[in-house]
Amino acid sequence: MKASELRSKTPAELTTLLLELRKNQFELRMQSATGQLAKVHLFKETRKDIARIKTIINEMKAGTAS
C-alpha cells in the first residue's frame, strides 16, 4: 500500500482500513502460534501498513497532510 493512495482516502476510510489490518495482524499471530503460517513476510508488511495509516491519520489531524 502506498502513502499516496492512502492520502486520497477520508479519515473514516483510513480508520476502517486500520481496523481491518489490525484484525489481519491478529489472525497472522494466531496462525504463527499454531504453526499454520506459511508466509512469514506478511507480518512485516502488515506492521508497516498499520504504521503508514497511523502516520497519515496523525498528519490529517495536525493539518500537515500534503
ChimeraX attribute file (.defattr): number of C-alpha atoms within 10 A of each C-alpha:
attribute: neighborCount
match mode: 1-to-1
recipient: residues
	/A:1	11
	/A:2	9
	/A:3	12
	/A:4	10
	/A:5	8
	/A:6	18
	/A:7	17
	/A:8	10
	/A:9	12
	/A:10	11
	/A:11	17
	/A:12	10
	/A:13	12
	/A:14	19
	/A:15	15
	/A:16	10
	/A:17	16
	/A:18	19
	/A:19	13
	/A:20	13
	/A:21	17
	/A:22	15
	/A:23	12
	/A:24	15
	/A:25	19
	/A:26	13
	/A:27	13
	/A:28	20
	/A:29	16
	/A:30	13
	/A:31	14
	/A:32	15
	/A:33	10
	/A:34	9
	/A:35	9
	/A:36	11
	/A:37	15
	/A:38	10
	/A:39	9
	/A:40	12
	/A:41	9
	/A:42	14
	/A:43	15
	/A:44	11
	/A:45	13
	/A:46	17
	/A:47	13
	/A:48	13
	/A:49	19
	/A:50	19
	/A:51	13
	/A:52	16
	/A:53	22
	/A:54	15
	/A:55	14
	/A:56	21
	/A:57	21
	/A:58	13
	/A:59	14
	/A:60	15
	/A:61	11
	/A:62	9
	/A:63	9
	/A:64	9
	/A:65	12
	/A:66	8
